[in-house]
Amino acid sequence: MKKLLLSLPLLTSTFALAADELHLYNWNNYIAPETVQKFENECKCKLIQDYYGSMEEMLAKLAAGAKGYDLLVPTGFALEPLLKQGKLAALDKTRLPNLKNISPQYMNTAFDKGNQYSVPYAFTSTIVGYNDAKLKELGIAPDSWAVIFDPLVLQKIKGKVTVLDDPREVFVAALKYLGHPANTTDENHWKAAQKIILQAKPYWVAFNAQSYIKELTVGNIWVAHGYSNDFFQANLDAKAAKRPFSIVPVIPKQGASLSLDSMVVLKNAPRPDLAYKFINFMLDGKNSAVLTNMTGSGNPNADAMKYVKPELTKMQPVFPDAVTSARLEMLKDQDAKTRRLMNKLWTEIKVK
């Protein structure tokens, strides 16, 4: 055995290298490259990332048996199905001294009482982003979901509007426009929302969750339903390209959904020790602030606020004040009946 080990130095060093890898399954563009480098230097390990485009995609992949991940960054409503599937490890908070930096308002949420499994990472809202020059020229007020759903408004911008290719988020926008709760289980509310969506659909150019940042930036579309941090990026890109317009994010007056994303450790994580190191590292105010400064995501970390760019702290879609926050709802996991109804109504929308 000793002779065999000596004859395979390359193989044993490869195993050692593989053992010092942290595997993170995350949203795309949700950690700064310099943060990755800093963490790798501190932990003397390699951070390997894989990406998903929606919670449904992530849940389906894990339910199908995907293994090898140490950490996930799911949105709140995905916690319940992950727990039902037995995927998550209970947290040992003695290994997370920086947990004290999280603002109390983002702890002890409905989806994880007592934060037994999750640690807040960042938050975004699903809202409207628009080309300020074009909407001013047309005299359209962008502060309402009417800019997405009202045919009288849409006829002025037909073919210049996109909505997310995400049934839950599109329905929530329509529900809020109609004055209904985002988490309603009332079948009549869902059918009324479908009617509103079908009336608006002929004016939309696409269901688009992938390229709407670029389309806004180059001026191909003028209004989009999407994520607050994506609109932040679109505006940075428009400025860099010296476009004669800005991309402005706005939380509609009827309200919108708020997504709190959290870090969780998988029960079968190959390297839970590195997972805890990463979580505590990201709970440091300086490290957490880099994400907000880079992506325009909201930050639940109180210690990070002194490192966040001042102009960002004044942006309502990034850091909504108390009045605006009252109009935002976190999405809950749907019961089976409501999920079936939504999927049925969505299929009808897509084929019409």
Secondary structure, 3 states (H helix, E strand, C coil): CHHHHHCCHHHHHHHHHHHCEEEEEEECCCCCHHHHHHHHHHHCCEEEEEEECCHHHHHHHHHCCCCCCCEECCEHHHHHHHHHCCCECCCCHHHCHHHHHECHHHCCCCCCHHHCCCEEEEEEEEEEEEEHHHHHHHCCCCCCCHHHHCHHHHCCCCCCEEECCCHHHHHHHHHHHCCCCCCCCCHHHHHHHHHHHHHHHHHCCEECCCCHHHHHHHCCCCEEEEEHHHHHHHHHHHHHCCCCCCEEEECCCCCEEEEEEEEEEECCCCCHHHHHHHHHHHCCHHHHHHHHHHHCCECCEHHHHHHCCHHHHCCCCCCCCHHHHCCEEECCCCCHHHHHHHHHHHHHHHHC
